[in-house]
Amino acid sequence: MEPLLGKTLAELQTIAIEAGLPRFVGKQLCEWIYRKRVTSFEQMTNISLKARQALQERYVIGRTEPTAEAVSKDGTRKYLFPIQAEMPDNRSNDSEKRTRNTQRSTLNYIECVYLPEDGRVTLCVSTQAGCKMGCKFCMTGTLGFHGNLTADAILAQILHFPDLTNLVLMGEGEPMDNIDHVLRALNVLTSDWGLAWSPKRITVSTVGILKASPLPSPEGKGEQKISLQRFLEETDCHLAISLHNPNPEERAAIMPAERLTPISHVLDLVRQYDWSKQRRLSFEYICWAGVNDDIAHAKQLLRLVSGLPCRVNLIRFHQTDSDQPSCHSAAVDETVLPKTLFPASDELRMVAFRDYLSAHGVTCTIRRSRGEDILAACGMLVNALQK
Ligand code: SF4
């Protein structure tokens, strides 16, 4: 049955009318689902029993609750959500037809990570089950691709936590490879009739792909547009680009996406948008000793981002230990963990790299690693149940 979670106000009004109910029931549904966060029709007490029964014949609310939790000694928590991902049918250029032809796959599991710190609570949200991008340093990349998360599955992760202050779409998956559902979820999140979040508290991450996909009908009528352009034009959310190396050959060796779309081409597109106001552009940069943490790389990075108001976040690489526990009942099998490619940079080199960028006008911060003991840190989402 179809979930109501993820529908717009206009769609819920149409659903109400089609069920023989007054149009205002659509607004009531929005309030119950997005404001009051109900998980069942029974809780919608200002909607008549008859109306609820009519809706229940065709729809479910669509909320999914986590089935496992792991708590790190630093307070980071990781949650396992059972979801049905969608395998897209890319044969059709028509967005409506693609949606109709799309099949919900069998049960999958995805993870999201809850990060409390200094009065803020950030949730790292997944947008796909597994990932196609195959970054060599990322455990999610080892899972392969198991399907797109629909908007209801993206929103279910967020609705489970009532105390969030910030969202980062940096969990499993590449958001620009699932743009229709990501934009739908962002629309619900930032609309007054939805969760009314400020887009300035939401950051969407990408490895930097320029994938074109059909625009939704009826406006689109088969017209294609690059996903990143749609994200930049249809939302005001912040953008984070996973860079990790400014040298094209070296970057391609760890990030296969670079071979399909050089990061310089992505930045050519990004330069066409206004970053001078409230919208933030950041680059994520994992530091490996003797690989990408010297001043020559800092210089190359400066040339690459020249003219772009942006910040660079340096990230410590996580060494994986064999005794790290999983939040799943099944133990993590070491064979699913990517081998440590290179040793992590030491503090002195990271500080020198940061200071060089800062002295040349690029704001740069060193991020501390979170949740390593529960395999929850960036790039460590792995799911033994999904193998
Ligand atoms: S780093 Fe992100 S884009 Fe790369 S494989 Fe992992 S989840 Fe996918």
Residues whose N, C-alpha, C, O or C-beta is under 5 A from the ligand:
A	BS01	SF4	C131 M133 G134 C135 C138 T140 G141 G171 E172 G173 E174 V207
